[in-house]
Each structure stands twice: as structure tokens, then as C-alpha cells.
């Protein structure tokens, strides 16, 4: 995918997890790196995230997950991305992601996994490399 505009990123905080400091830090970092970033706010359903991604015509969906629901959430998101024609949208997951679950996330279509503590410039570089 060749992008001739700012790369659009949707940072989403799915599920019932109410801790969003990390998501806000990532969103701000990506804005400072030159991306067009929208943060969804807390407690979004997979359907809300996909609808917002479509409305904004994003290149990237970034999920901040701390609750342990990453596999079930990404499973549902995979089906919705397919249903709504968003397969080409890069899907990133960050937060508390156990090593044992990372291959399963990749199998569900997650393009990049960024555990807590990943340097923020690594996220921006991954997006630039894989979108533009």
C-alpha cells in the first residue's frame, strides 16, 4: 500500500479495561512522529472499533490490551475486518501480551505485537515500514 498523505492510525482501548495511560502515551507519540492519530477512548467493542476505522479510512488499528482478553478480542476483530473489507488495514497489539500468546495473535492476523516497555520509536518505525 502506497500512502501519499499522513498515515492514519486509530488507537483503540477495547473491552472493560479502564487503564488507558499507555494508549494515550502511544497516541501522543505517534502524533509527534507525524501520523494522523485518533484515540477512541475507553471500553470500545470490536464493532465500534471497526466502524470507526471505516469512518476514518485508517491505515492502522492499534489496540491497547491489558485485561487478558487479547485472543478473544482479536478473534472477533479478525472476522469483522474480513466482513467490512479492512483486511489491508495494519493491525497492531500492545500492552500485556504473554509470550505464549504471540504466535496465536499472529495467526489471527495481528501484524505487530508490542509488549509493555517497547520503545515508542519502534512502533512508529514498524508502521512506516509496513504502511508506506
VOMITI-947397 format. One record per residue (C-alpha): residue in three letters; x, y, z. Coordinates in steps of 0.02 Angstrom, whole numbers, plus 50000, padded with zeros to 5 digits. Example, Ala and Ser with C-alpha at 12.3 -4.5 7.8 and 13.67 -1.06 7.14 Angstrom:
2
(atom ALA,(50615,49775,50390));
(atom SER,(50684,49947,50357));
***
This chain:
132
(atom UNK,(50000,50000,50000));
(atom UNK,(50075,50167,49949));
(atom UNK,(50018,50315,50053));
(atom UNK,(50033,50493,49985));
(atom UNK,(49959,50575,50140));
(atom UNK,(49987,50562,50326));
(atom UNK,(49967,50384,50386));
(atom UNK,(49804,50370,50483));
(atom UNK,(49810,50273,50645));
(atom UNK,(49665,50225,50758));
(atom UNK,(49721,50188,50936));
(atom UNK,(49585,50089,51024));
(atom UNK,(49557,50034,51202));
(atom UNK,(49442,49882,51190));
(atom UNK,(49344,49788,51320));
(atom UNK,(49318,49826,51502));
(atom UNK,(49496,49876,51545));
(atom UNK,(49491,50053,51616));
(atom UNK,(49678,50088,51614));
(atom UNK,(49721,50196,51463));
(atom UNK,(49878,50291,51509));
(atom UNK,(49983,50182,51394));
(atom UNK,(49862,50203,51248));
(atom UNK,(49867,50392,51270));
(atom UNK,(50057,50392,51277));
(atom UNK,(50067,50289,51117));
(atom UNK,(49939,50400,51030));
(atom UNK,(50033,50558,51077));
(atom UNK,(50200,50483,51025));
(atom UNK,(50130,50434,50855));
(atom UNK,(50057,50609,50830));
(atom UNK,(50227,50684,50870));
(atom UNK,(50304,50564,50744));
(atom UNK,(50193,50639,50609));
(atom UNK,(50047,50519,50599));
(atom UNK,(49863,50568,50594));
(atom UNK,(49804,50485,50755));
(atom UNK,(49632,50461,50831));
(atom UNK,(49609,50387,51004));
(atom UNK,(49440,50301,51034));
(atom UNK,(49432,50317,51222));
(atom UNK,(49393,50177,51342));
(atom UNK,(49286,50020,51333));
(atom UNK,(49257,50001,51146));
(atom UNK,(49181,49847,51069));
(atom UNK,(49256,49763,50915));
(atom UNK,(49107,49828,50815));
(atom UNK,(49137,50007,50872));
(atom UNK,(49321,49997,50829));
(atom UNK,(49289,49928,50654));
(atom UNK,(49153,50057,50621));
(atom UNK,(49270,50198,50675));
(atom UNK,(49412,50127,50570));
(atom UNK,(49298,50126,50418));
(atom UNK,(49233,50302,50450));
(atom UNK,(49409,50371,50466));
(atom UNK,(49482,50267,50324));
(atom UNK,(49630,50218,50432));
(atom UNK,(49788,50129,50380));
(atom UNK,(49822,50057,50553));
(atom UNK,(49721,49996,50701));
(atom UNK,(49821,49990,50862));
(atom UNK,(49745,49901,51011));
(atom UNK,(49800,49928,51190));
(atom UNK,(49758,49772,51288));
(atom UNK,(49794,49742,51471));
(atom UNK,(49646,49636,51526));
(atom UNK,(49700,49466,51459));
(atom UNK,(49561,49464,51328));
(atom UNK,(49679,49489,51181));
(atom UNK,(49647,49321,51097));
(atom UNK,(49458,49326,51103));
(atom UNK,(49455,49509,51054));
(atom UNK,(49572,49484,50906));
(atom UNK,(49473,49331,50851));
(atom UNK,(49315,49437,50840));
(atom UNK,(49407,49581,50760));
(atom UNK,(49477,49465,50626));
(atom UNK,(49300,49415,50574));
(atom UNK,(49241,49596,50572));
(atom UNK,(49391,49657,50472));
(atom UNK,(49354,49524,50342));
(atom UNK,(49168,49563,50340));
(atom UNK,(49198,49751,50319));
(atom UNK,(49341,49743,50194));
(atom UNK,(49477,49801,50313));
(atom UNK,(49600,49659,50284));
(atom UNK,(49730,49780,50217));
(atom UNK,(49725,49886,50375));
(atom UNK,(49879,49850,50480));
(atom UNK,(49831,49778,50650));
(atom UNK,(49945,49809,50799));
(atom UNK,(49925,49749,50977));
(atom UNK,(50015,49819,51127));
(atom UNK,(50009,49802,51315));
(atom UNK,(50020,49649,51425));
(atom UNK,(50040,49512,51295));
(atom UNK,(50115,49349,51361));
(atom UNK,(50248,49270,51252));
(atom UNK,(50146,49109,51243));
(atom UNK,(50003,49201,51155));
(atom UNK,(50103,49294,51023));
(atom UNK,(50100,49161,50888));
(atom UNK,(49913,49138,50911));
(atom UNK,(49891,49326,50887));
(atom UNK,(49992,49320,50727));
(atom UNK,(49885,49175,50668));
(atom UNK,(49733,49287,50699));
(atom UNK,(49803,49419,50582));
(atom UNK,(49895,49532,50703));
(atom UNK,(50036,49613,50606));
(atom UNK,(50138,49682,50750));
(atom UNK,(50147,49643,50936));
(atom UNK,(50221,49772,51055));
(atom UNK,(50230,49715,51236));
(atom UNK,(50233,49842,51377));
(atom UNK,(50402,49927,51381));
(atom UNK,(50430,49927,51192));
(atom UNK,(50518,50089,51142));
(atom UNK,(50392,50205,51062));
(atom UNK,(50502,50241,50911));
(atom UNK,(50495,50054,50870));
(atom UNK,(50307,50067,50847));
(atom UNK,(50321,50217,50732));
(atom UNK,(50459,50135,50630));
(atom UNK,(50358,49975,50613));
(atom UNK,(50210,50074,50547));
(atom UNK,(50316,50172,50423));
(atom UNK,(50398,50014,50359));
(atom UNK,(50237,49917,50340));
(atom UNK,(50118,50050,50276));
(atom UNK,(50216,50168,50164));
***
